[in-house]
């Protein structure tokens, strides 16, 4: 194993005190390579291993015409998917200071939206799902629990509605 001195730029030595030959600036270099190759920042929570593999694949694609076409098609599809995800997540954001109210088993719960999460009963939470689990004791989608997502009508419900509409006509 090699022993590394602390990096002059970030002042960090080997990770977790172990002599692994890696330090924290390695991620910065991989991110720079990603931006140079893809012309965009990597996904926020992408692991170092994932980014290395994607960079390696992309470099291989550049050398082979058939893989190059495949790579362009995959990138186009991923960009479309990313745009759709950004639109969806932007529409589900809630302004800080908003209060969400939900009644559950006879008790009313009030949640305040904060800049960095949510607050209920003097406790801070990172997600609405964590609050929903605290309230119900089971796993729920937080936005669904608090009525922030539209529910699709069940087939039986829409069938009954259509039947009532026909009966009234």
Residue pairs with C-beta under 8 A, 6 or more apart in sequence:
1 19
1 20
1 21
2 19
2 21
3 19
4 13
4 14
4 19
4 21
4 23
5 13
6 12
6 13
6 23
7 13
7 23
7 24
7 25
9 25
10 23
10 24
10 25
10 28
12 23
12 24
12 25
13 23
14 20
14 21
14 22
14 23
15 22
15 23
15 24
26 48
27 48
30 48
30 51
30 52
30 55
31 41
31 42
31 51
33 55
34 41
34 42
34 51
34 54
34 55
35 41
35 42
37 55
37 58
37 59
38 58
38 75
42 51
57 71
58 71
60 67
61 67
61 68
61 70
61 71
62 68
62 71
92 143
92 148
92 149
94 100
94 113
94 148
95 113
96 113
96 114
96 115
97 112
97 113
98 112
98 113
99 110
99 111
99 112
99 113
100 110
100 111
100 112
100 113
100 128
100 146
100 148
101 108
101 109
101 110
101 111
102 108
102 109
102 111
102 135
102 145
102 146
102 147
103 109
104 135
104 136
109 120
109 131
109 135
110 120
111 118
111 119
111 120
111 128
111 131
111 146
112 118
112 119
112 120
114 124
116 124
117 124
117 125
117 126
117 127
118 124
118 125
118 126
118 127
118 128
118 131
119 125
120 131
120 134
125 131
125 134
127 142
128 142
128 143
128 145
128 146
128 148
129 139
129 140
129 141
129 142
129 145
130 142
131 142
132 140
132 141
132 142
132 145
132 146
133 139
133 140
135 145
136 145
141 149
143 149
144 151
153 161
